[in-house]
Amino acid sequence: MFLIKKLENPTQEEINCILDIWLNSNIEAHSFIPKDYWLNNYDDVKSALPESELLVSYDSESITGFIGVIDGYIAGIFVENNYRSLGIGGKLLDAAREHNNKLVLNVYSKNIKAIEFYSNNGFKKVKESIDPETNEPEYQFIWMKK
């Protein structure tokens, strides 16, 4: 059983755990982007986390995944490797939908699993572009409350 809760004032330990999941998940999911890109963005993400709405999944006492939302933009859903395919991402997304009438995100076109996940969860692809930082094609997806 997984508990989803909103982190109001994350501790340094919680931030570090979230950052580990973020870094490892990005490196695993985006083999087409150099690992240095993620390492170079680590500090930016660390400073943005306290500004984000953070919804976190717990198994007992350890963090198993999280979703970060900034003004309706999903910065990402990340689940610890050993906990993937257990429905945690969907539960995190459902929790974010409870707090937002509209959600927007960008996904690299080569990240087929993420594209399938968002498409299966009611998101519609609305735009194609090139990420200026990585020069990789990406899609913008939008979900709106009915």
C-alpha positions, -999 to +999 in steps of 0.1 A: +000+000+000+013+034-010+005+066+008+004+098-013+009+131+005+017+167-002+050+178+012+045+212+027+080+218+041+103+191+029+133+182+050+168+181+036+166+143+037+134+143+017+148+167-008+179+145-012+158+114-017+136+132-043+167+144-061+182+109-062+150+096-077+149+125-102+185+120-113+184+082-116+151+082-134+161+109-159+194+091-167+175+058-172+146+072-192+166+095-215+196+074-228+195+097-258+206+127-236+241+129-222+243+121-185+262+154-179+230+173-189+212+159-159+242+164-136+245+200-148+209+207-140+209+191-106+214+223-086+187+241-106+162+214-098+173+214-061+165+251-059+132+247-077+119+219-055+108+241-026+088+263-051+070+233-065+038+215-054+054+182-044+032+151-041+051+122-028+045+084-026+056+065+004+060+028+011+062+026+049+087+054+056+107+056+024+098+078-006+090+057-037+081+085-062+070+120-066+053+145-090+064+181-091+039+207-103+046+244-108+015+266-117-002+237-135+030+226-153+041+190-145+079+193-142+079+155-140+066+123-124+094+101-112+092+067-095+120+048-079+132+019-102+121-009-079+086+005-076+077+011-113+047-005-129+028-007-096+004+022-103+023+048-083+027+072-113-011+071-119-018+077-082+005+107-082-011+120-113-046+116-098-035+135-067-022+163-089-055+164-108-073+170-075-054+203-071-055+215-107-081+221-134-055+220-161-021+203-163+005+208-190+038+190-196+065+184-222+078+149-231+107+140-253+094+123-284+118+094-278+104+087-244+078+063-256+068+050-222+060+085-209+040+093-241+020+061-236+015+068-199+002+104-204-020+094-234-035+066-214-043+090-186-063+115-207-036+139-219-038+152-254-008+160-276-012+196-287+022+208-299+056+195-313+088+215-308+125+212-302+138+215-267+164+244-270+186+230-242+190+195-256+180+200-292+157+170-289+122+169-303+095+170-277+057+171-274+035+192-253+005+174-236-025+190-219-051+176-196-082+196-186-108+188-159-142+180-175 
